[in-house]
């Protein structure tokens, strides 16, 4: 349950950063490019973090110690 909370909490923080960036960026010719770059960067960084975090929290293959005898 705590893993879900962390992923959602960081997602809310990233969404807030995107919203602030949307309104703070200066107006001009490249406003659309800057907004798109900011939102795409935040989204990619969040996805990379969330996938890595969840993959380490719930591994598909559980690690085994190699220094134990076969019967253990």
NORFENTA-V412757 format. One record per residue. RES is the residue in three letters. PHI is phi in whole degrees, 0 to 359 (none if undefined). PSI is psi as a letter, one per 30 degrees, with the letter a starting at -180 (* if undefined). Layout:
# NORFENTA-V412757
res->RES phi->PHI psi->PSI
res->RES phi->PHI psi->PSI
This chain:
# NORFENTA-V412757
res->UNK phi->none psi->e
res->UNK phi->292 psi->f
res->UNK phi->294 psi->e
res->UNK phi->297 psi->e
res->UNK phi->298 psi->e
res->UNK phi->294 psi->e
res->UNK phi->295 psi->e
res->UNK phi->292 psi->e
res->UNK phi->299 psi->e
res->UNK phi->294 psi->e
res->UNK phi->298 psi->e
res->UNK phi->294 psi->e
res->UNK phi->296 psi->e
res->UNK phi->295 psi->e
res->UNK phi->296 psi->e
res->UNK phi->294 psi->e
res->UNK phi->297 psi->e
res->UNK phi->295 psi->e
res->UNK phi->294 psi->e
res->UNK phi->296 psi->e
res->UNK phi->297 psi->e
res->UNK phi->299 psi->e
res->UNK phi->268 psi->f
res->UNK phi->273 psi->f
res->UNK phi->301 psi->k
res->UNK phi->290 psi->k
res->UNK phi->282 psi->l
res->UNK phi->161 psi->a
res->UNK phi->296 psi->e
res->UNK phi->261 psi->g
res->UNK phi->298 psi->e
res->UNK phi->295 psi->e
res->UNK phi->295 psi->e
res->UNK phi->294 psi->e
res->UNK phi->297 psi->e
res->UNK phi->297 psi->e
res->UNK phi->296 psi->e
res->UNK phi->296 psi->e
res->UNK phi->293 psi->e
res->UNK phi->293 psi->e
res->UNK phi->295 psi->e
res->UNK phi->298 psi->e
res->UNK phi->295 psi->e
res->UNK phi->295 psi->e
res->UNK phi->295 psi->e
res->UNK phi->296 psi->e
res->UNK phi->297 psi->e
res->UNK phi->297 psi->e
res->UNK phi->296 psi->e
res->UNK phi->296 psi->e
res->UNK phi->295 psi->e
res->UNK phi->295 psi->e
res->UNK phi->298 psi->e
res->UNK phi->289 psi->e
res->UNK phi->292 psi->e
res->UNK phi->281 psi->f
res->UNK phi->284 psi->e
res->UNK phi->231 psi->i
res->UNK phi->290 psi->k
res->UNK phi->288 psi->e
res->UNK phi->249 psi->j
res->UNK phi->282 psi->k
res->UNK phi->292 psi->k
res->UNK phi->237 psi->k
res->UNK phi->280 psi->k
res->UNK phi->266 psi->f
res->UNK phi->268 psi->g
res->UNK phi->265 psi->l
res->UNK phi->289 psi->l
res->UNK phi->298 psi->e
res->UNK phi->285 psi->f
res->UNK phi->256 psi->*
